[in-house]
Amino acid sequence: MSGMPDDHTMPQTDRQQNMASMPQMPGMMMQPTNLIQAQLNHLSSGTTIEPASTPMYMVMGQHGAWMWMLHGEAFVIDTQQQAAQTPEGRRGGDKLFSTNWIMPMALRRLGPGQLTLRAMFSLEPATITDRQYPLLFQQGETAFGKPIVDGQHPHNFFMEVAALYDIRLSERTLLSFYVAPIGDPAIGPTAYPHRMSASENPIGALGHHQEDSTHIAYSVLTAGLTWRWFRLEGSGFHGGEPSEGRWQFQPSSNGLAVDSYSTRLTISPRANWTGQYSIARIASPEALYPHEDQLRQTASIMYNRPIGHRDANGLTVGNWSNTLIWGRTRSITTGHDEHKINSYLAESLFRFSRRNYVWTRIENVGRTSELLLTPGTPLPEGFEEDPIGHVQAYSFGYDRDFRIAKHLLAAPGAQFTTYTTPEALQPAYGHHPWGVAAFVRFRIAP
């Protein structure tokens, strides 16, 4: 499993050898070919599913009846975010920081089904100082009790602690349960830190809070039924976003109660395709607006295609991964239909010649009047958040893998982003702000 200098996805023959001494469960840690097999692998966030043909980056082994896996990556990034000079100053800034996560997991046969134990951790509370990094037009959550404006918050040290249990009711039917004191309920696509099309992009998505921000939620309970290429899930969870104490395993400002609910329908008619639609009622998600509940809807399509000739291990020399997402949040407390925000995202990642990656992310995201506030200032008394327009962001990047240790890859790279500003925000940002990031990405690989 360690001698793979030219590629980083686990060959099917190695997976078969590792599984040979285990009680067999169809689809478990093999390269999946359908929705049920992909579900049994549990390699995405929560119970989300990417196309079955999506490559897997991990190391794995076996201890007794348990099979264990380890996934993880870290970016060390220097970013510059620049907007036009205005009488109030210049928006943006520069920073050296790291985004990162690591996910150990283990699975085994237990009773009539498969038990999977999984955790996910991030050191971002330490590697992102001042509780945010610069990202023009980003908003959501708080830092030191003040709204984050033009910045992305770090993830929690505890990103997920979960148990999953899957029972094969028949060859074509799977019953699944997910229990997580902190985890990802059944709403939205695979969160951006974990989906393949975003895996080389070091910067958060501007539409995160309309599309997949619930990937770290408390008190998550999910049940799902998969039949052939359809999957229906329902979740109960705590709607409040995590507090700023990112190191502690602690609740949001309003406790831990299961007060929010979601439903998601996933379809995967072919190994290269996955789509989902989800809807959720989220109680008091934002600490700054504790009396406001939200209705969130998301829809997404993912397409992954292995490309090129196959080597001696049966691996393709390239891969093409794509994601389209629509996300909407609407206040259901104010009763005003105009209090809704829509965001749209298109991502594409192309790996070629085994080690080279090029990608783009294009977004059209609704923003609110929070962006008119001076960054780092408290929320004014009586402030009301209202939609103010849409921002377009166009990102393009490249990096290249180098193996630096037996199970570690490093990829130096760069990304450039240009923005188009809506009229209401042009006095603060100018017409076309921009951002650039230089980075090295580290990844655990076989």
Secondary structure by P-SEA (a helix, b strand, c coil): cccccccccccaaaaaaaacccccccccccccccaaaaaaaccccccccccccccccccccccccbbbbbbcccccbbbbbbccccccccccccccccccccccbbbbbcccbbbbbbbbbbccccccccccccccccccccccccccccbbbbbccccccbbbbbbcccccbbbbbbbbccccccccccccccccccccccccccccccccccccccbbbbbbcccccccccccccccccccccccccccccccccccccbbbbbbbccccbbbbcccccccccccccccbbbbbbbbbbbbbbbbccccccccccbbbbbbbbbbbbbbccccccccbbbbbbbbbbbbcccccccbbbbbbcccccccccccccccccbbbbbbcbbbbbbbbcccccccccccbbbbbbbbbbbbbbccccccccccccbbbbbbbbbbbcc
